Amino acid sequence: MNMFRSFSMLVLGWLALIGAAAAQQAYPNRLITVVVPYAPGGYYDSIARVVAPRLAEVLGQSVIVENKAGASGILGTEFVARAAPNGYTIMVGGIGPHSINPSLFSKLPYDPVKDFAPISLAATAPNILVVPAGSALRSVADLVAAASAKPGTLNYASAGSGTSAHLAAEMFASAARVKLNHIPYKGSGPAVLAILAGETNMLFGTATDVFRHIRSGKLRALAVTSNQRIPAFPDTPTLAEAGVPNAVAAGWYGFFAPADTPKDVISVLSNSINKVLQSPAVKSVLSVEGTAEVIGSTPEVLASFLQAEIVKWREVVRISGAKAD
């Protein structure tokens, strides 16, 4: 009997140790870092900083944001691709590092599909075709007519070669069958300043970057590059409505983890991030007064979306001949 009791105690102790070890390994049990592959202040950064503190509340662990900017988002994206696949290092990726860079750079130190585990598609934001307030171009039809009459004389600003503003303009030019002159700037800020100063004729600016200047009357919005009109500017037509179909170009932003992160960890992250994104307070902030759509999705939806975006922008890069700065 004593031997049986000793054996039972041994088994119970062993089970207790297993339970304690499992509890210690339950995800998450320590700090989580959200990497942003761009400098503070942009929409990538805004998503991370709005989501992080609320994600910490949902998960019961600290969540911090770390900006690793450089090389068109490559530095931070590669850092996450090489991080331990345990759910403690994730990132806000998107159109630049995950769907444009693969076609823009001949050698990329990461594979946007093989090196990442999708978590959730967080938001999308279209570009808005804007001209200076004093421009004689009052519609897309005016712009196309002017560009057709004098090919290559109308110029447009962008945040740099291969950026969404550049490729959205090239997609438009191809669809409208016109020739435009590209003037790249060092970032979206200088590009917006250029159009405000009248240095360029037009800009396909990210909606979250230009909407305040449209509302102040300094810029005139001619069209949005989304499939549908956006709440911020319900009277501004889509390019298709304005007579230029097949030129949909929306920036997108999603959460990713390193490849081989366990599926149960991805599930926890996806469910938790989506819960945060569906919060009315978060939606209100990240919609940026109706210029962006806050989504939240399953990992499978983001994976499918990413594949389609890579194919789409590969063709735009090929047609435009865009090369990295």
Kinemage of the C-alpha trace (Angstrom):
@kinemage 1
@onewidth
@group {chain A} dominant
@subgroup {mainchain}
@vectorlist {calphas} color= white
{ca met a 1} P 0.000 0.000 0.000
{ca asn a 2} L 2.794 2.378 0.925
{ca met a 3} L 4.522 1.544 -2.337
{ca phe a 4} L 1.313 2.301 -4.256
{ca arg a 5} L 0.882 5.562 -2.368
{ca ser a 6} L 4.470 6.577 -3.130
{ca phe a 7} L 3.999 5.769 -6.785
{ca ser a 8} L 0.774 7.805 -6.884
{ca met a 9} L 2.488 10.740 -5.258
{ca leu a 10} L 5.306 10.474 -7.783
{ca val a 11} L 2.850 10.485 -10.703
{ca leu a 12} L 0.925 13.420 -9.257
{ca gly a 13} L 4.146 15.329 -8.775
{ca trp a 14} L 5.214 14.578 -12.321
{ca leu a 15} L 1.871 15.766 -13.696
{ca ala a 16} L 2.132 18.925 -11.606
{ca leu a 17} L 5.552 19.651 -13.065
{ca ile a 18} L 4.238 19.116 -16.588
{ca gly a 19} L 1.318 21.432 -15.857
{ca ala a 20} L 3.597 24.100 -14.447
{ca ala a 21} L 5.916 23.884 -17.454
{ca ala a 22} L 2.967 24.145 -19.841
{ca ala a 23} L 1.652 27.152 -17.953
{ca gln a 24} L 5.050 28.819 -18.164
{ca gln a 25} L 5.182 28.220 -21.917
{ca ala a 26} L 1.643 29.421 -22.603
{ca tyr a 27} L 1.666 32.248 -25.134
{ca pro a 28} L 2.250 35.050 -24.411
{ca asn a 29} L 4.302 35.134 -21.245
{ca arg a 30} L 6.634 38.059 -21.972
{ca leu a 31} L 7.076 41.291 -23.900
{ca ile a 32} L 5.960 41.452 -27.541
{ca thr a 33} L 7.668 43.810 -30.016
{ca val a 34} L 5.858 45.252 -33.032
{ca val a 35} L 8.384 46.362 -35.642
{ca val a 36} L 7.578 49.226 -38.015
{ca pro a 37} L 9.914 49.263 -41.043
{ca tyr a 38} L 9.574 53.035 -41.476
{ca ala a 39} L 10.265 56.160 -39.428
{ca pro a 40} L 7.770 57.408 -36.829
{ca gly a 41} L 4.901 59.545 -38.017
{ca gly a 42} L 3.480 57.666 -41.014
{ca tyr a 43} L 0.405 55.484 -41.222
{ca tyr a 44} L 2.391 52.265 -40.692
{ca asp a 45} L 3.583 53.759 -37.420
{ca ser a 46} L 0.113 54.997 -36.489
{ca ile a 47} L -1.365 51.514 -36.837
{ca ala a 48} L 1.301 50.015 -34.603
{ca arg a 49} L 1.039 52.693 -31.914
{ca val a 50} L -2.746 52.665 -31.794
{ca val a 51} L -2.972 48.864 -31.697
{ca ala a 52} L -0.047 48.091 -29.351
{ca pro a 53} L -1.405 49.367 -26.007
{ca arg a 54} L -4.821 47.848 -26.611
{ca leu a 55} L -3.286 44.561 -27.717
{ca ala a 56} L -1.357 44.555 -24.444
{ca glu a 57} L -4.656 44.814 -22.567
{ca val a 58} L -6.170 41.914 -24.502
{ca leu a 59} L -3.131 39.637 -24.130
{ca gly a 60} L -2.159 40.655 -20.609
{ca gln a 61} L 1.456 41.313 -21.650
{ca ser a 62} L 3.451 44.409 -22.542
{ca val a 63} L 3.568 45.298 -26.240
{ca ile a 64} L 6.071 47.865 -27.516
{ca val a 65} L 6.657 49.470 -30.919
{ca glu a 66} L 10.127 49.608 -32.449
{ca asn a 67} L 10.889 51.595 -35.590
{ca lys a 68} L 13.563 50.060 -37.820
{ca ala a 69} L 13.567 52.371 -40.810
{ca gly a 70} L 15.780 52.279 -43.878
{ca ala a 71} L 16.178 51.059 -47.456
{ca ser a 72} L 12.519 51.379 -48.510
{ca gly a 73} L 11.345 49.306 -45.562
{ca ile a 74} L 13.842 46.516 -46.230
{ca leu a 75} L 15.854 46.793 -43.004
{ca gly a 76} L 12.932 46.342 -40.627
{ca thr a 77} L 11.247 43.719 -42.783
{ca glu a 78} L 14.396 41.610 -43.018
{ca phe a 79} L 14.862 41.932 -39.245
{ca val a 80} L 11.456 40.362 -38.625
{ca ala a 81} L 12.004 37.700 -41.291
{ca arg a 82} L 15.122 36.578 -39.374
{ca ala a 83} L 13.579 36.864 -35.884
{ca ala a 84} L 12.740 33.815 -33.782
{ca pro a 85} L 9.363 32.392 -34.922
{ca asn a 86} L 7.757 32.484 -31.486
{ca gly a 87} L 5.250 35.347 -31.694
{ca tyr a 88} L 7.301 37.805 -29.677
{ca thr a 89} L 8.514 39.776 -32.717
{ca ile a 90} L 5.888 40.764 -35.279
{ca met a 91} L 5.545 43.665 -37.694
{ca val a 92} L 3.265 46.017 -39.555
{ca gly a 93} L 4.000 45.279 -43.209
{ca gly a 94} L 2.186 46.359 -46.309
{ca ile a 95} L 2.161 47.427 -49.915
{ca gly a 96} L 5.759 48.677 -50.019
{ca pro a 97} L 7.843 46.006 -48.297
{ca his a 98} L 5.601 43.058 -49.132
{ca ser a 99} L 4.079 43.646 -52.574
{ca ile a 100} L 6.116 46.302 -54.428
{ca asn a 101} L 9.693 45.697 -53.240
{ca pro a 102} L 9.818 42.111 -54.585
{ca ser a 103} L 9.518 43.457 -58.139
{ca leu a 104} L 11.380 46.712 -57.601
{ca phe a 105} L 14.631 45.253 -56.242
{ca ser a 106} L 16.612 42.649 -58.170
{ca lys a 107} L 17.957 41.224 -54.906
{ca leu a 108} L 15.812 41.298 -51.794
{ca pro a 109} L 17.086 39.782 -48.514
{ca tyr a 110} L 13.683 38.275 -47.715
{ca asp a 111} L 10.823 36.542 -49.494
{ca pro a 112} L 7.481 38.246 -48.718
{ca val a 113} L 5.640 34.911 -48.846
{ca lys a 114} L 8.089 32.235 -47.698
{ca asp a 115} L 9.637 34.244 -44.845
{ca phe a 116} L 6.417 35.425 -43.183
{ca ala a 117} L 3.294 34.118 -41.514
{ca pro a 118} L 0.305 36.418 -42.198
{ca ile a 119} L -1.702 37.476 -39.145
{ca ser a 120} L -4.321 40.052 -40.168
{ca leu a 121} L -5.042 42.570 -42.929
{ca ala a 122} L -5.428 45.709 -40.823
{ca ala a 123} L -6.427 48.525 -43.181
{ca thr a 124} L -6.447 49.901 -46.703
{ca ala a 125} L -6.183 53.503 -47.904
{ca pro a 126} L -6.459 54.693 -51.514
{ca asn a 127} L -4.453 57.348 -53.268
{ca ile a 128} L -6.149 60.590 -54.241
{ca leu a 129} L -5.284 62.344 -57.488
{ca val a 130} L -4.771 65.972 -56.495
{ca val a 131} L -3.728 69.156 -58.285
{ca pro a 132} L -2.922 72.622 -56.867
{ca ala a 133} L -5.992 74.675 -56.020
{ca gly a 134} L -5.141 77.192 -58.752
{ca ser a 135} L -4.695 74.587 -61.468
{ca ala a 136} L -6.692 74.883 -64.676
{ca leu a 137} L -7.252 71.121 -64.480
{ca arg a 138} L -10.641 70.734 -62.864
{ca ser a 139} L -11.396 67.108 -63.726
{ca val a 140} L -9.759 63.878 -64.827
{ca ala a 141} L -11.099 64.558 -68.322
{ca asp a 142} L -9.253 67.907 -68.346
{ca leu a 143} L -6.058 66.191 -67.239
{ca val a 144} L -6.278 63.430 -69.849
{ca ala a 145} L -7.025 65.979 -72.586
{ca ala a 146} L -4.047 68.148 -71.585
{ca ala a 147} L -1.709 65.156 -71.353
{ca ser a 148} L -2.885 63.852 -74.726
{ca ala a 149} L -2.384 67.232 -76.393
{ca lys a 150} L 1.203 67.612 -75.152
{ca pro a 151} L 2.627 64.186 -74.172
{ca gly a 152} L 5.235 64.255 -71.412
{ca thr a 153} L 4.745 67.888 -70.445
{ca leu a 154} L 2.519 67.339 -67.420
{ca asn a 155} L 4.551 66.197 -64.431
{ca tyr a 156} L 3.690 64.488 -61.205
{ca ala a 157} L 5.395 64.263 -57.840
{ca ser a 158} L 5.979 61.052 -55.928
{ca ala a 159} L 7.572 59.978 -52.672
{ca gly a 160} L 10.318 58.255 -54.690
{ca ser a 161} L 10.753 55.729 -57.473
{ca gly a 162} L 8.769 52.594 -56.834
{ca thr a 163} L 6.536 54.079 -54.139
{ca ser a 164} L 2.773 53.652 -54.305
{ca ala a 165} L 2.397 57.281 -55.441
{ca his a 166} L 4.766 56.647 -58.362
{ca leu a 167} L 3.223 53.349 -59.421
{ca ala a 168} L -0.355 54.602 -59.005
{ca ala a 169} L 0.480 57.409 -61.438
{ca glu a 170} L 2.082 54.972 -63.884
{ca met a 171} L -0.932 52.683 -63.650
{ca phe a 172} L -3.165 55.685 -64.394
{ca ala a 173} L -1.013 56.785 -67.334
{ca ser a 174} L -1.120 53.300 -68.828
{ca ala a 175} L -4.890 52.988 -68.376
{ca ala a 176} L -5.533 56.491 -69.769
{ca arg a 177} L -2.960 56.005 -72.554
{ca val a 178} L -1.112 59.207 -71.797
{ca lys a 179} L 2.527 60.043 -71.122
{ca leu a 180} L 3.402 61.871 -67.889
{ca asn a 181} L 6.714 63.108 -66.505
{ca his a 182} L 7.808 61.666 -63.150
{ca ile a 183} L 9.535 63.856 -60.535
{ca pro a 184} L 10.567 61.764 -57.504
{ca tyr a 185} L 11.076 63.361 -54.084
{ca lys a 186} L 12.672 62.009 -50.925
{ca gly a 187} L 9.520 60.905 -49.140
{ca ser a 188} L 5.823 61.726 -49.050
{ca gly a 189} L 6.326 64.927 -47.035
{ca pro a 190} L 8.479 66.646 -49.662
{ca ala a 191} L 6.194 65.387 -52.440
{ca val a 192} L 3.168 66.960 -50.753
{ca leu a 193} L 5.085 70.209 -50.200
{ca ala a 194} L 6.009 70.220 -53.898
{ca ile a 195} L 2.414 70.001 -55.066
{ca leu a 196} L 1.363 72.625 -52.521
{ca ala a 197} L 4.036 74.952 -53.905
{ca gly a 198} L 2.934 74.294 -57.471
{ca glu a 199} L 6.247 72.698 -58.430
{ca thr a 200} L 4.392 69.813 -60.055
{ca asn a 201} L 1.085 69.476 -61.865
{ca met a 202} L -0.325 66.564 -59.916
{ca leu a 203} L 0.206 63.979 -57.200
{ca phe a 204} L -1.336 60.604 -56.452
{ca gly a 205} L -1.041 61.212 -52.723
{ca thr a 206} L -1.963 58.769 -50.009
{ca ala a 207} L -5.378 59.809 -48.746
{ca thr a 208} L -4.165 60.058 -45.153
{ca asp a 209} L -1.409 62.474 -46.274
{ca val a 210} L -3.379 64.904 -48.417
{ca phe a 211} L -6.912 65.024 -47.031
{ca arg a 212} L -6.289 68.006 -44.731
{ca his a 213} L -4.907 70.046 -47.629
{ca ile a 214} L -7.955 69.177 -49.719
{ca arg a 215} L -10.289 70.302 -46.945
{ca ser a 216} L -8.334 73.520 -46.417
{ca gly a 217} L -8.733 74.337 -50.111
{ca lys a 218} L -5.009 74.209 -50.928
{ca leu a 219} L -5.383 71.130 -53.133
{ca arg a 220} L -8.171 70.028 -55.452
{ca ala a 221} L -9.150 66.338 -55.485
{ca leu a 222} L -9.946 64.994 -58.958
{ca ala a 223} L -10.447 61.287 -58.200
{ca val a 224} L -9.741 58.471 -55.767
{ca thr a 225} L -7.955 55.283 -56.812
{ca ser a 226} L -10.232 52.915 -54.893
{ca asn a 227} L -13.076 50.777 -56.211
{ca gln a 228} L -15.604 52.953 -54.416
{ca arg a 229} L -15.823 56.549 -53.251
{ca ile a 230} L -14.491 57.132 -49.761
{ca pro a 231} L -16.436 58.601 -46.815
{ca ala a 232} L -14.015 61.514 -46.432
{ca phe a 233} L -14.832 62.828 -49.923
{ca pro a 234} L -18.180 61.424 -51.076
{ca asp a 235} L -18.360 63.897 -53.982
{ca thr a 236} L -14.980 62.880 -55.418
{ca pro a 237} L -15.385 60.209 -58.118
{ca thr a 238} L -13.345 57.066 -58.515
{ca leu a 239} L -11.018 56.937 -61.514
{ca ala a 240} L -13.394 54.460 -63.143
{ca glu a 241} L -16.307 56.871 -62.681
{ca ala a 242} L -14.111 59.609 -64.142
{ca gly a 243} L -13.513 57.573 -67.297
{ca val a 244} L -10.272 55.731 -66.486
{ca pro a 245} L -11.024 52.121 -65.465
{ca asn a 246} L -8.465 49.497 -64.451
{ca ala a 247} L -6.419 51.852 -62.295
{ca val a 248} L -7.307 50.750 -58.763
{ca ala a 249} L -4.390 51.385 -56.402
{ca ala a 250} L -4.899 51.256 -52.653
{ca gly a 251} L -2.211 51.197 -50.024
{ca trp a 252} L -2.617 48.336 -47.564
{ca tyr a 253} L -1.253 47.466 -44.144
{ca gly a 254} L -1.133 44.138 -42.328
{ca phe a 255} L 0.410 42.311 -39.401
{ca phe a 256} L 2.979 39.593 -40.046
{ca ala a 257} L 5.105 37.214 -37.960
{ca pro a 258} L 8.204 35.279 -39.027
{ca ala a 259} L 7.548 32.090 -41.000
{ca asp a 260} L 7.178 28.901 -38.936
{ca thr a 261} L 5.536 30.731 -36.046
{ca pro a 262} L 3.225 28.085 -34.495
{ca lys a 263} L -0.318 28.176 -35.805
{ca asp a 264} L -1.814 28.401 -32.334
{ca val a 265} L 0.293 31.518 -31.666
{ca ile a 266} L -0.787 33.046 -34.983
{ca ser a 267} L -4.391 32.297 -34.041
{ca val a 268} L -4.022 34.070 -30.691
{ca leu a 269} L -2.429 37.091 -32.368
{ca ser a 270} L -4.963 37.250 -35.189
{ca asn a 271} L -7.994 36.969 -32.916
{ca ser a 272} L -6.562 39.517 -30.482
{ca ile a 273} L -5.525 42.056 -33.127
{ca asn a 274} L -8.878 41.747 -34.882
{ca lys a 275} L -10.636 42.349 -31.574
{ca val a 276} L -8.616 45.538 -31.150
{ca leu a 277} L -9.261 46.680 -34.730
{ca gln a 278} L -13.016 46.250 -34.312
{ca ser a 279} L -13.054 48.559 -31.300
{ca pro a 280} L -15.037 51.722 -32.187
{ca ala a 281} L -12.322 53.902 -30.642
{ca val a 282} L -9.604 52.268 -32.746
{ca lys a 283} L -11.708 52.390 -35.909
{ca ser a 284} L -12.338 56.081 -35.319
{ca val a 285} L -8.642 56.903 -35.017
{ca leu a 286} L -7.308 54.664 -37.788
{ca ser a 287} L -9.982 55.597 -40.322
{ca val a 288} L -8.393 59.085 -40.276
{ca glu a 289} L -11.696 60.857 -40.767
{ca gly a 290} L -12.893 58.460 -43.446
{ca thr a 291} L -9.760 58.301 -45.618
{ca ala a 292} L -8.863 54.708 -44.662
{ca glu a 293} L -10.857 51.525 -44.147
{ca val a 294} L -10.060 49.524 -41.015
{ca ile a 295} L -10.560 45.836 -41.763
{ca gly a 296} L -9.128 43.000 -39.663
{ca ser a 297} L -9.038 39.546 -41.246
{ca thr a 298} L -8.046 35.924 -40.889
{ca pro a 299} L -4.463 34.914 -41.748
{ca glu a 300} L -5.814 33.087 -44.800
{ca val a 301} L -7.461 36.234 -46.184
{ca leu a 302} L -4.228 38.212 -45.808
{ca ala a 303} L -2.209 35.409 -47.435
{ca ser a 304} L -4.516 35.358 -50.480
{ca phe a 305} L -4.592 39.152 -50.663
{ca leu a 306} L -0.792 39.319 -50.553
{ca gln a 307} L -0.382 36.872 -53.425
{ca ala a 308} L -2.754 38.916 -55.606
{ca glu a 309} L -0.997 42.178 -54.745
{ca ile a 310} L 2.440 40.797 -55.630
{ca val a 311} L 1.180 39.750 -59.067
{ca lys a 312} L -0.576 43.082 -59.608
{ca trp a 313} L 2.391 45.298 -58.748
{ca arg a 314} L 4.854 43.079 -60.608
{ca glu a 315} L 2.997 43.941 -63.802
{ca val a 316} L 2.829 47.665 -62.963
{ca val a 317} L 6.582 47.758 -62.233
{ca arg a 318} L 7.268 45.938 -65.513
{ca ile a 319} L 5.147 48.314 -67.580
{ca ser a 320} L 6.481 51.440 -65.867
{ca gly a 321} L 10.122 50.387 -65.940
{ca ala a 322} L 10.416 51.636 -62.356
{ca lys a 323} L 13.691 50.973 -60.583
{ca ala a 324} L 14.704 51.415 -56.965
{ca asp a 325} L 16.438 54.672 -56.043
